[in-house]
């Protein structure tokens, strides 16, 4: 399956065996997306970026 990057509109390959929560990356701009699987569909949403809190 392919999806379109919301930033640069490149085609992102989503493997057929991808599971919900898996991260896929746009090959052109490097933006990360999280795979969201519904009953009959697979979609992508922008992955939240992880940052360190340095113990605060």
TAJO-V964604 format. One record per residue. N is the residue number from 1. SS is DSSP state (a for helix, b for strand, c for the rest). PHI is phi in radians with two decimals (none if undefined). OMEGA is omega in degrees with one decimal (none if undefined). Layout:
N:SS:PHI:OMEGA, N:SS:PHI:OMEGA
This chain:
1:c:none:176.9, 2:b:-2.11:174.5, 3:b:-2.29:-177.9, 4:b:-1.79:177.3, 5:c:-1.19:-179.6, 6:c:-1.31:-178.6, 7:c:-1.55:-173.3, 8:c:-2.05:178.7, 9:c:1.15:174.9, 10:c:-1.28:176.6, 11:b:-1.43:178.1, 12:b:-1.90:178.1, 13:b:-1.41:175.8, 14:c:-1.88:-177.7, 15:c:-1.02:179.7, 16:c:-1.07:-177.7, 17:c:-1.69:178.8, 18:c:-1.13:179.0, 19:c:-1.95:177.5, 20:c:-0.99:180.0, 21:c:1.65:178.8, 22:c:-1.20:-179.0, 23:b:-1.76:172.5, 24:b:-2.10:-174.9, 25:b:-2.07:176.1, 26:c:-1.18:-177.9, 27:c:-1.23:-177.5, 28:c:-1.62:-174.6, 29:c:-1.82:175.9, 30:c:1.47:179.0, 31:c:-1.19:-178.9, 32:b:-1.70:178.2, 33:b:-2.20:176.1, 34:b:-1.76:178.7, 35:b:-1.35:176.7, 36:b:-2.13:-179.1, 37:b:-1.82:173.3, 38:c:-1.78:-179.9, 39:c:-1.11:-175.9, 40:c:-2.20:-176.9, 41:c:-2.56:175.1, 42:b:-2.20:178.5, 43:b:-2.36:178.8, 44:b:-2.10:171.1, 45:b:-2.31:-178.4, 46:b:-1.01:-179.3, 47:c:-1.33:176.5, 48:c:-1.25:179.8, 49:c:-1.47:178.0, 50:c:-1.55:176.5, 51:c:-2.34:179.9, 52:c:-1.45:179.8, 53:c:-1.76:177.6, 54:c:0.90:174.4, 55:c:1.33:-179.1, 56:c:-1.41:none
